[in-house]
């Protein structure tokens, strides 16, 4: 019996995910320049011809990986912005979700590591760089907006909202990279230790089993 269109799509999506996951491991461990299309194909146990069916180049795989990661982060930032909570609680919630993701998502940690290694080295087109830079800025602008409104609310410390946003995201990325480069299991610091950099007073929030996840 011939496969349905839905079955064919599931097969294509699974193959694409295999390529992306394998490429992420190769990029994060070897570096962008030292990784070849052949390396990714061999590690994924697929032919180079099939690789080129899905991705025309190593650059295309890299751009897709970064784009997907940034979109997940942006979706979480938008989710936090739209929450019906005081802004101080939104910031605590965002910290908890991001720290939880660092702790539980290998893909998120390795993507942060890959981006840090290749941000100024990956030989990608100017068009792709512009595309990724625009998407990267979204989460920074959203958090700056939350910090600005939190200052009006009285819960957020004084300071330029964009500078606070930069501090927020670089703290998250730095932790992700730190744990991505450790070969042994280590305990992630409590997210509440970071909160005083942004909030005037400690804010307690309830656990929520429906927290969004940024990676697999």
C-alpha positions, 0 to 999 in steps of 0.5 A: 500500500502506498504511503499517504501524504501525511506519512511521507511528511512525517518521514521527511520531518523525522529525517530532517530532525535526524540531520539537524540533531547530528549536525548540532553535535558535530558543530558544537564538538568540532566547530563550524569550519572543521565539520564537513557535510560528509561528517554529518552524513556519516554520523547520521548514517545517510548518504551525501546524496540524501543530505543534499536533498534536504540541505544544499550546504553546511551553511543551510543546516547551520542557519536552520539550527540557529533560526529554529533555536531563536524562534523557540526563544522568541516564542517564550519571550512573547509568551511571558510578555502576554502573561496576565501577571505583574511584570516582576512575576513575569521576570521571575517566571522567565528566569525559571523557565530558561534555567529549567531549559538549560538543565533539561534540554541538551539541544538548547545547551549545545545550540548556545555553544554552537552559536557562541563558537560560530557567531563571528566565524561561520562563513554564511551569507550576508543575507542569512546574517541579517535574517538571524540578527533580526530574529536574535534582536526580538527577544532582547526587545521584548525583555527590554519592554518588560523591564521598562514596564516593570520599572514603572510598576516599581518591581524592577531595578533602575537602569536602561531597560535594554542594558538590563535585557542584555544582562538577562540574556547573556547570563542565560546564554553564558550558563547554557554554554558553561553547562554544555562544555562540562563532561560531568553532571553539575548542579545548576544554580538556583534561578533565584540567585540571579533575580536580585540583578533585576528585581528590587524585592524577592518575588515568589511564584508558583510552580506550573507544570505547563511551562513551555520548553525551548528544546528537546 
